C-alpha cells in the first residue's frame, strides 16, 4: 500500500498564511488533492495546539483524524522552527521540520522551548536563538522517536545549505547529532536529482513537501511511502524515512519512500541567481562568468539554488544525469542512474493548468469552480495530473486541458527560471509572453 504524504504545512497562526488554514479546511483540501497523510503544522503555537487536542482523535499510534469528519484524511504531528543564531563568526538562519510521535511529546517540547526563552505565541513558526544542534538536542532528549528534517535546504536565506545563512555540511550544523539527521527536504527550487550530486547527502533520505500557506497549495510537492500491509502509524512512517536513508535497493523489502512528487524546480523562486529589482537573472554558468554582483546597481545578487548546489558538488558528480522513463499514462519519471534513490515525477498544480487554458488568474472564480467540477467528477488532483486517462479528461474537461496535462506529464513545457523571490514564469503552450504561475508572481513582475 502506498501513502501520499505532505508533512510540511502551516496553520492560520503562522505569518503570511491564509485564515483558511484550519483543520476542517485542511481535511477537505487533502481529499481534493488525494493526500492520505497530512502534517498538522505549527504544534508549537499554544492556540493551535489546543485545537489539535480538542478537534483530533488518535486512531492509531501517532496518527490522528478529525473528530467531526469520520473519514477524514490522517494527520501526523508536525511543526517548523526557525533557528537564528551566530556560529563561527557568521549569522545562521536554519528552518527545521519536527515530527512528533504523540501529543504528550509535543507538550513537553513546548515546555522546554518556553523555558529556553522561545516566545511560542509570536508565530506558528517560532524563532529561537538556539543553534540547530541545541534545538535538536532538546527535541531528541524529550523523545528520541521525534524526527528532525532540515527544511527547504537550499533556500538562500533560511536553510541548512543557504548561500547567505547556512553551512557546507550536516556535520558543521549539527555536530555530533548529525548522525540523527536521516532526511532532508528539497524545497521548491530543487529536485532530488540536484541533491543526488551532493556527497554529504548520500546518507540522507530526500523528501519533498509543500510548505503550504494556503489550502490550494497542499500537495504541490509530496512524498509517497510504501508501507506494504502494515497498519499506518507514526513509527511506520519513521521507519520509511530511516530505511530510505540507506541505499535504495536494500530498503525495497522494508517500509520505504517509493517516490516523490515535485514542483518543476525552475518554477521555484530561488532557482537561478538574480536581482529582481534590476531584472537580472543568471544561470550558474553565467554567475561563474559574470560574478555575483548586480551589473546594474552593484549590489550582491541573491545566489540561486542551482549555483549553490554546484558549489557543494564534487566535479565528478556534475554530470550525474537522471534516467527517464514513461509509464502507461505517458508520465515521465526520473531515476537515479544506479537506482540508488527513489524515482520522482514533476508536475504543475491543476489550478495553474486550468488558469493557462482559460487565460485567467490562478485564483479566479472561474478556475476554482472548474477545479472543483473536475475533482468531483474525475477524482483527486494527483490522480488527474498523473494517472487519469487522456480520453477521460478530454471527454469531461475538453481537449485543451487534456493536451495541457499531457504536455505537463511529458515535461514539454517552457519555464523562465525563478530568481530572487520571483517564481518562475510558466508556459505549457507555446506563447511569446510567459505567464507567471501564481498571484504572488503577478504582483512581482
C-alpha positions as CSV (number, residue, x, y, z in Angstrom):
1,X,0.0,0.0,0.0
2,X,1.2,3.5,-0.8
3,X,0.6,6.6,1.3
4,X,0.8,10.0,-0.2
5,X,2.0,12.4,2.5
6,X,2.5,16.1,2.8
7,X,4.1,16.7,6.2
8,X,5.3,20.3,6.0
9,X,2.5,22.8,6.1
10,X,1.4,25.8,8.2
11,X,-1.7,26.8,10.1
12,X,-3.5,30.1,10.2
13,X,-1.4,31.1,13.2
14,X,1.8,31.5,11.0
15,X,2.7,34.8,9.4
16,X,1.6,35.3,5.8
17,X,-0.7,32.3,5.9
18,X,-4.3,32.1,4.8
19,X,-7.0,32.2,7.5
20,X,-8.5,29.2,5.7
21,X,-5.7,27.0,7.1
22,X,-7.8,25.4,9.8
23,X,-8.4,21.7,10.4
24,X,-11.7,21.2,8.6
25,X,-10.4,23.1,5.5
26,X,-7.1,21.1,5.6
27,X,-9.1,17.8,5.7
28,X,-11.3,18.8,2.8
29,X,-8.5,20.0,0.6
30,X,-6.4,16.9,1.4
31,X,-9.3,14.9,-0.1
32,X,-9.4,17.2,-3.1
33,X,-5.7,16.6,-3.6
34,X,-5.6,12.9,-2.9
35,X,-3.3,13.2,0.1
36,X,-3.7,10.4,2.6
37,X,-1.4,11.7,5.4
38,X,-1.1,15.4,6.3
39,X,1.2,17.2,8.8
40,X,-0.7,19.3,11.3
41,X,1.9,22.1,11.1
42,X,2.6,24.6,13.9
43,X,2.1,22.5,17.0
44,X,4.4,24.8,18.9
45,X,1.7,27.6,18.9
46,X,-0.4,27.3,22.1
47,X,-3.7,28.2,20.4
48,X,-3.2,25.8,17.5
49,X,-2.0,23.1,20.0
50,X,-5.3,23.4,21.9
51,X,-7.2,22.9,18.7
52,X,-5.2,19.8,17.9
53,X,-6.0,18.5,21.3
54,X,-9.8,19.2,21.1
55,X,-10.5,18.5,17.4
56,X,-8.3,15.5,16.7
57,X,-8.7,11.9,17.9
58,X,-5.8,9.4,17.8
59,X,-7.0,6.5,15.6
60,X,-3.6,4.7,15.5
61,X,-0.4,5.2,17.4
62,X,0.8,8.7,16.5
63,X,-1.9,9.1,13.8
64,X,-4.9,11.4,14.1
65,X,-8.2,12.1,12.4
66,X,-10.7,14.9,12.7
67,X,-13.5,14.1,15.1
68,X,-16.1,15.9,13.1
69,X,-15.3,14.1,9.8
70,X,-15.4,10.3,10.3
71,X,-13.5,9.5,7.1
72,X,-11.1,12.5,7.3
73,X,-7.5,12.1,6.0
74,X,-5.0,11.2,8.6
75,X,-2.8,13.7,10.4
76,X,0.7,13.4,11.8
77,X,2.0,15.9,14.3
78,X,4.5,18.3,12.6
79,X,5.9,21.8,13.0
80,X,8.6,24.1,11.7
81,X,11.0,26.0,13.9
82,X,13.4,28.8,12.8
83,X,16.8,29.0,14.4
84,X,18.6,32.3,14.1
85,X,22.0,32.5,15.8
86,X,25.7,33.1,15.3
87,X,28.3,30.3,14.8
88,X,31.9,30.6,13.8
89,X,31.6,34.3,13.3
90,X,28.6,34.1,10.9
91,X,24.9,34.7,11.2
92,X,23.0,31.4,10.7
93,X,19.3,31.0,9.9
94,X,18.0,27.5,9.6
95,X,14.5,26.1,9.4
96,X,13.8,22.6,10.8
97,X,10.7,20.5,10.4
98,X,10.0,18.4,13.5
99,X,7.7,15.3,13.6
100,X,6.5,14.1,17.0
101,X,5.0,10.7,17.9
102,X,2.2,11.9,20.2
103,X,0.7,15.0,21.9
104,X,2.4,14.3,25.2
105,X,5.8,14.7,23.5
106,X,4.6,17.9,21.9
107,X,3.5,19.3,25.2
108,X,6.9,18.5,26.8
109,X,8.9,20.0,23.9
110,X,6.8,23.2,24.0
111,X,7.5,23.5,27.8
112,X,11.2,23.1,27.2
113,X,11.2,25.7,24.5
114,X,9.4,28.1,26.7
115,X,11.9,27.6,29.4
116,X,14.6,28.3,26.8
117,X,13.1,31.7,26.2
118,X,11.2,31.0,23.0
119,X,8.1,33.0,22.5
120,X,5.7,30.4,21.1
121,X,2.8,32.8,20.8
122,X,4.7,35.1,18.4
123,X,4.2,32.9,15.3
124,X,3.2,29.4,14.2
125,X,6.8,29.0,13.1
126,X,8.6,30.4,16.2
127,X,12.0,31.9,16.1
128,X,14.6,30.7,18.6
129,X,18.2,31.8,19.3
130,X,19.2,28.2,19.9
131,X,21.5,26.7,17.4
132,X,20.3,23.8,15.2
133,X,22.4,21.4,17.3
134,X,21.0,22.8,20.6
135,X,17.4,22.6,19.2
136,X,18.0,19.0,18.0
137,X,19.4,18.1,21.5
138,X,16.2,19.4,23.2
139,X,13.9,17.6,20.8
140,X,15.6,14.3,20.9
141,X,16.1,14.4,24.7
142,X,12.4,14.8,25.2
143,X,11.6,11.8,22.9
144,X,14.3,10.1,20.7
145,X,11.5,9.0,18.4
146,X,11.0,12.5,17.2
147,X,12.2,13.1,13.7
148,X,14.1,16.2,12.5
149,X,14.2,17.2,8.9
150,X,16.1,20.3,7.7
151,X,13.6,22.3,5.7
152,X,14.0,23.5,2.0
153,X,17.7,23.0,2.5
154,X,18.9,25.3,-0.4
155,X,16.8,28.4,0.1
156,X,19.4,31.3,0.2
157,X,18.2,33.0,3.4
158,X,16.8,30.3,5.8
159,X,18.1,26.8,5.3
160,X,20.8,24.3,6.1
161,X,22.8,24.9,2.9
162,X,21.6,28.5,2.3
163,X,24.1,30.6,0.4
164,X,23.8,33.5,2.9
165,X,23.0,31.8,6.2
166,X,23.8,28.1,6.1
167,X,26.6,25.6,6.3
168,X,28.5,23.4,3.9
169,X,27.8,20.1,5.6
170,X,25.4,18.4,8.1
171,X,28.3,17.9,10.5
172,X,29.0,21.7,10.7
173,X,25.4,22.4,11.5
174,X,24.5,19.6,13.9
175,X,27.9,18.4,15.3
176,X,27.7,15.0,17.0
177,X,23.9,14.9,16.3
178,X,24.4,14.9,12.6
179,X,24.1,11.1,12.6
180,X,20.5,11.6,13.8
181,X,19.5,13.5,10.7
182,X,18.1,10.9,8.4
183,X,16.3,13.1,5.8
184,X,16.3,16.5,4.2
185,X,13.7,18.4,2.3
186,X,14.3,19.5,-1.3
187,X,12.3,22.7,-1.3
188,X,10.6,24.2,-4.3
189,X,13.7,25.3,-6.2
190,X,15.5,22.0,-6.2
191,X,14.6,18.4,-7.2
192,X,16.0,15.1,-6.0
193,X,18.5,14.8,-8.9
194,X,20.1,18.1,-7.9
195,X,20.5,16.7,-4.3
196,X,21.9,13.4,-5.6
197,X,25.0,15.4,-6.7
198,X,26.0,16.4,-3.2
199,X,28.1,13.7,-1.5
200,X,27.2,15.0,2.0
201,X,23.6,13.9,1.4
202,X,24.4,10.3,0.4
203,X,23.3,9.0,3.8
204,X,20.0,11.0,3.9
205,X,16.6,10.3,2.5
206,X,15.4,13.1,0.2
207,X,11.8,14.2,0.9
208,X,9.5,16.7,-0.7
209,X,6.6,18.5,1.0
210,X,4.5,21.6,0.0
211,X,5.3,24.1,2.8
212,X,1.7,25.2,2.0
213,X,0.5,28.6,3.3
214,X,-3.0,28.2,1.7
215,X,-5.2,25.1,1.2
216,X,-4.8,25.2,-2.6
217,X,-1.0,24.8,-2.3
218,X,-1.3,21.5,-0.4
219,X,0.4,18.6,-2.3
220,X,2.3,20.7,-4.8
221,X,5.2,18.6,-3.5
222,X,4.6,15.3,-1.7
223,X,6.3,12.1,-0.6
224,X,4.9,8.6,-1.4
225,X,5.6,6.0,1.3
226,X,5.4,2.2,0.5
227,X,4.2,0.6,3.7
228,X,3.0,-2.9,2.4
229,X,0.3,-4.5,4.5
230,X,1.5,-2.8,7.7
231,X,-1.1,-0.7,9.6
232,X,-0.4,3.0,9.4
233,X,1.3,4.5,12.5
234,X,3.9,7.2,13.3
235,X,6.6,4.6,13.9
236,X,5.9,3.1,10.4
237,X,6.4,6.5,8.7
238,X,9.6,7.0,10.8
239,X,10.8,3.6,9.6
240,X,10.1,4.6,6.0
241,X,12.3,7.7,6.4
242,X,15.1,5.9,8.2
243,X,15.1,2.9,5.8
244,X,15.3,5.3,2.8
245,X,18.5,6.9,4.2
246,X,20.1,3.6,3.2
247,X,20.9,2.7,-0.5
248,X,17.6,2.3,-2.2
249,X,17.7,-1.4,-3.2
250,X,18.4,-2.6,0.3
251,X,15.3,-0.8,1.6
252,X,12.8,-2.1,-1.1
253,X,11.6,-5.0,1.0
254,X,11.2,-2.7,4.1
255,X,8.8,0.2,4.5
256,X,10.4,3.0,2.4
257,X,9.9,6.0,0.3
258,X,8.5,4.8,-3.1
259,X,8.8,8.2,-4.9
260,X,8.3,11.9,-4.6
261,X,6.1,14.3,-6.4
262,X,8.0,17.5,-7.4
263,X,7.4,21.1,-8.5
264,X,9.4,21.8,-11.6
265,X,12.4,23.4,-9.8
266,X,12.7,26.1,-12.4
267,X,9.4,27.4,-11.1
268,X,10.8,27.9,-7.6
269,X,11.5,31.4,-6.7
270,X,15.3,30.9,-6.0
271,X,16.3,28.5,-8.7
272,X,18.6,31.0,-10.6
273,X,20.8,33.7,-9.3
274,X,19.5,37.2,-9.8
275,X,18.3,40.6,-8.6
276,X,14.6,41.2,-9.2
277,X,14.7,45.0,-8.8
278,X,17.1,45.3,-11.7
279,X,15.6,42.4,-13.7
280,X,18.9,40.5,-13.7
281,X,18.8,36.7,-14.0
282,X,21.9,34.4,-14.2
283,X,22.3,30.7,-14.8
284,X,25.1,29.0,-12.8
285,X,27.4,29.3,-15.9
286,X,26.7,33.0,-16.2
287,X,27.2,33.5,-12.5
288,X,30.7,32.0,-12.7
289,X,31.5,34.1,-15.7
290,X,29.9,37.4,-14.8
291,X,30.3,37.4,-11.0
292,X,27.9,37.7,-8.0
293,X,27.3,41.5,-8.0
294,X,24.4,43.1,-9.9
295,X,25.7,44.8,-13.1
296,X,23.1,47.5,-12.9
297,X,23.3,48.6,-9.2
298,X,26.4,46.9,-8.0
299,X,24.7,45.2,-5.0
300,X,25.2,41.5,-4.3
301,X,23.0,39.2,-6.3
302,X,20.8,36.6,-4.5
303,X,22.6,33.4,-5.3
304,X,20.4,30.8,-6.8
305,X,19.9,27.2,-5.7
306,X,21.5,25.8,-8.9
307,X,24.6,27.9,-8.2
308,X,24.8,26.8,-4.6
309,X,24.3,23.1,-5.4
310,X,27.3,23.3,-7.8
311,X,29.4,24.9,-5.1
312,X,28.9,21.8,-2.9
313,X,29.2,19.3,-5.7
314,X,32.3,17.3,-6.4
315,X,33.3,17.8,-10.1
316,X,32.9,14.1,-10.8
317,X,29.2,14.3,-9.9
318,X,28.3,17.3,-12.0
319,X,27.4,15.0,-14.9
320,X,25.1,12.8,-12.8
321,X,22.1,12.8,-15.1
322,X,18.8,11.0,-14.2
323,X,17.5,8.4,-16.5
324,X,14.0,9.0,-17.9
325,X,11.1,6.6,-18.5
326,X,7.4,6.8,-19.3
327,X,4.6,4.9,-17.6
328,X,1.4,3.8,-19.2
329,X,-0.1,7.3,-18.7
330,X,2.8,8.8,-20.6
331,X,4.1,10.5,-17.4
332,X,7.8,11.0,-17.4
333,X,9.7,9.5,-14.4
334,X,13.2,10.3,-13.3
335,X,15.5,7.6,-11.9
336,X,18.9,7.5,-10.3
337,X,21.5,6.1,-12.8
338,X,22.5,3.4,-10.4
339,X,18.9,3.0,-8.9
340,X,20.3,4.1,-5.5
341,X,17.4,6.6,-4.9
342,X,13.6,6.5,-5.3
343,X,12.3,7.9,-8.6
344,X,10.5,11.2,-8.8
345,X,7.9,12.9,-11.1
346,X,7.4,16.6,-11.8
347,X,4.1,18.3,-12.2
348,X,2.3,21.6,-12.2
349,X,-0.7,22.2,-9.9
350,X,-4.1,21.7,-11.6
351,X,-5.3,25.2,-10.9
352,X,-2.3,26.7,-12.7
353,X,-3.0,24.4,-15.7
354,X,-6.7,25.4,-15.7
355,X,-5.7,29.1,-15.4
356,X,-3.4,28.9,-18.5
357,X,-6.0,27.0,-20.5
358,X,-8.6,29.8,-19.8
359,X,-6.1,32.7,-19.8
360,X,-7.3,33.9,-16.4
361,X,-5.7,34.3,-13.0
362,X,-4.8,31.3,-10.8
363,X,-7.3,32.3,-8.0
364,X,-10.2,33.5,-10.3
365,X,-13.7,32.2,-9.6
366,X,-13.7,30.5,-13.0
367,X,-10.6,28.5,-12.1
368,X,-11.8,27.5,-8.7
369,X,-15.3,26.4,-10.0
370,X,-13.7,24.4,-12.8
371,X,-11.2,22.8,-10.5
372,X,-13.9,21.6,-8.1
373,X,-16.0,20.4,-11.0
374,X,-13.1,18.3,-12.3
375,X,-12.3,16.9,-8.9
376,X,-15.9,16.0,-8.2
377,X,-16.1,14.1,-11.4
378,X,-12.7,12.7,-12.2
379,X,-11.2,12.2,-8.7
380,X,-8.4,13.6,-6.7
381,X,-6.0,16.1,-8.2
382,X,-2.9,14.0,-8.0
383,X,-4.7,11.2,-9.9
384,X,-5.9,13.7,-12.6
385,X,-2.4,15.1,-13.0
386,X,-0.5,11.7,-13.2
387,X,-2.8,8.8,-13.9
388,X,-6.3,9.6,-15.3
389,X,-6.5,8.6,-19.0
390,X,-6.3,11.4,-21.6
391,X,-9.6,10.4,-23.3
392,X,-11.4,10.6,-20.0
393,X,-10.0,14.1,-19.2
394,X,-10.8,15.2,-22.8
395,X,-14.4,14.0,-22.8
396,X,-15.2,15.7,-19.5
397,X,-12.9,18.8,-19.4
398,X,-12.1,19.5,-23.0
399,X,-9.2,18.8,-25.4
400,X,-7.2,21.8,-24.4
401,X,-7.0,20.8,-20.7
402,X,-6.2,17.2,-21.7
403,X,-3.5,18.5,-24.0
404,X,-2.1,20.7,-21.3
405,X,-1.9,17.7,-18.9
406,X,-0.3,15.5,-21.5
407,X,2.4,18.2,-22.1
408,X,2.9,18.6,-18.3
409,X,3.3,14.9,-17.8
410,X,6.0,14.7,-20.5
411,X,7.8,17.9,-19.4
412,X,7.1,19.5,-22.8
413,X,6.7,23.0,-21.3
414,X,8.7,26.2,-21.1
415,X,9.7,27.9,-17.8
416,X,11.7,31.1,-17.3
417,X,13.5,30.2,-14.1
418,X,12.6,31.9,-10.8
419,X,15.1,34.1,-9.1
420,X,15.5,36.4,-6.0
421,X,12.0,35.7,-4.6
422,X,10.2,35.7,-8.0
423,X,8.6,32.4,-9.0
424,X,9.4,31.0,-12.4
425,X,7.1,32.0,-15.4
426,X,5.4,29.0,-16.9
427,X,4.1,28.4,-20.4
428,X,2.5,25.0,-21.1
429,X,1.6,26.0,-24.6
430,X,4.0,27.9,-26.9
431,X,3.5,31.6,-26.2
432,X,5.9,34.6,-26.7
433,X,4.9,36.1,-23.3
434,X,5.2,33.6,-20.5
435,X,2.6,33.7,-17.7
436,X,3.7,33.8,-14.1
437,X,2.5,30.8,-12.2
438,X,0.8,32.3,-9.2
439,X,-0.8,35.5,-7.9
440,X,2.3,36.4,-6.0
441,X,4.3,36.2,-9.1
442,X,2.0,38.5,-11.0
443,X,2.5,41.1,-8.3
444,X,6.2,41.0,-8.6
445,X,6.6,41.4,-12.4
